[in-house]
Structure formats: structure tokens, C-alpha cells
């Protein structure tokens, strides 16, 4: 649900009046100077930050009469794409100079903006998914660009891990289209080289921003053969692991893998649900290890120490491998 924004009086009296008229669960907030917004219920503080970010962005868009579009991470959020970390100031792109490059509430960018790169979402102009992915790959730090590019690949192909053999060609087709958009930029365009690296290595199969952070860490370390959502058949059941590295052969001659699992805070739920998930996860791990594979578990705390994570992965590997670091993702 998008926030509802109205330009006008933002006094405390107007704020209280807006709250009294709000649908149950919605909260009236001051989106920016001269704009009030009703933001939808939020499941957690991050969701509330996203809602207030979008409210500020929508207010900026409503005030801008020139042709424009919300862009970069702001457009990603409008499309329902997760970002890495807290939302920055909203971004707005226009092919025309709109005065100062930024205001207290949002950042303006002056760049070419063909009409075909703009789509209306809830009557608000935003850059398309394709343009958003390329912009984020060009201008954001590599990790933030990877998070968005991977989700765009997934969104544009509707892939699932259960149909990977069928979906993979569609993913690669969209990847080529995004790379072609970057290649069509003027010679020496800012961020073009970075964008090519980000789009080349983005994964449509990673399922959360921390998994992307792990993927990037492994690529920068030098293992380009890392696979997201690797299928493992054990005890007659199909399992998928977050990331995996090929590592020689199992005792039966089949390919051996080192699996890298991210254990997020929300993974195990609460109460009896938490106990059940823990038991299922234990049985899953035992079944995979019984094949002869190894497993490395990473948490949000250990992810803050990249050297330790790489050391744990290295110690689980038994087969030598050539390291070719992807330096463009540093």
C-alpha cells in the first residue's frame, strides 16, 4: 500500500485532523514542508521508514510540474524491490534542470529521461524496472546495486527455484538486455563500467539482501563459481541452500558442495514455531552432511567480520580452486 499525500497545511491542527479522518491503522505524518501524508500500517520500523520515504518522494513529485520520474532506490521501493540498508533521501530525475541539485527533503538528478523509461505507479511517475536497475548499478555502491539488479532479474522473469532449468534462459535474456542498455550509454558515461560488473554478477536466485552480501563477499574473494539456491536431494527430499561452492567429489562420485547458509533473525520465528523450524533445520542439515557435503552457517553478526566468514568457508573446502576476485564489486 502506498502512502496518500496531500499538499497544503501541515500545522499540528491539520495533522490531528488528518489523523482523525485516517483509515484504521494509517498514521498521519508531515511528509515535507507543505505536505501531509497518511502512511499504511508498518510491520516493523524499516517498513515505516520506507513508507515515510515514499511519502516524501510523492510530495516532491506532486510539486514538480516539469517532466520527471522518481528514480534509483526510490523507484526500486515503488516497484516493491527491497534495498540494502536504510532508505536514503528520495531521488527524482528529470531531463531538465530544476534549480538546485537537491533540497532538504530529496535529491534531484538532471539526466536524459526518454518517455519509454517512465511508468506511472499509483499515478506517480517512476523509472521502469529496467531503467531503475541500470541507474542503481551505475550510481550506488556495488552491494546496493547487486541487491536491486538481482531482484529486477527475478521480477522481469517471474522465476522460482523449482523451475530453474526453464527460467535460466529467460534470466540471461533479461541480463543481456540490461547490459545492452549500459552499452548504449555515451562513451565514458559515469558508472558504466561498474554497472556492467554489477549486472553480470547479479543473481536472480538470492532471496534476501544479506544473501546478496554473502554472494558479493565470495565473488570479491575470488570464487566466481558460487551458486545461489543450489538443489540438494537427500533422504528422498529436495532441499535448496542459500549459496554453494562446488568442491570436488563425494564418496559416491557425485559432485560435492560446500553450502553457505545465512541464518537471519526472522528465520526461526517465535515460540513453538521457532522450535519446529529449528528441528526441521537440524534434520535438513544432517541429511545434507550425510551426503559428504559441508555446511557453513553465517549470521548477521559474523557477516560484519568478512575475514572470519571467508576463513570458515576456506576451512570447509577440500578441493583446490583458482581464485579470480571480481574487483569491480569492492
PyMOL commands that set and color helices and strands:
alter all, ss='L'
color gray80, all
select helices_A, chain A and resi 12-21+45-63+72-78+115-117+129-139+142-155+161-183+192-201+209-221+271-289+302-304+306-316+327-329
alter helices_A, ss='H'
color red, helices_A
select strands_A, chain A and resi 4-7+27-32+35-39+69-70+90-94+106-110+118-121+124-127+227-234+237-249+255-263+294-299
alter strands_A, ss='S'
color yellow, strands_A
deselect
rebuild
show_as cartoon
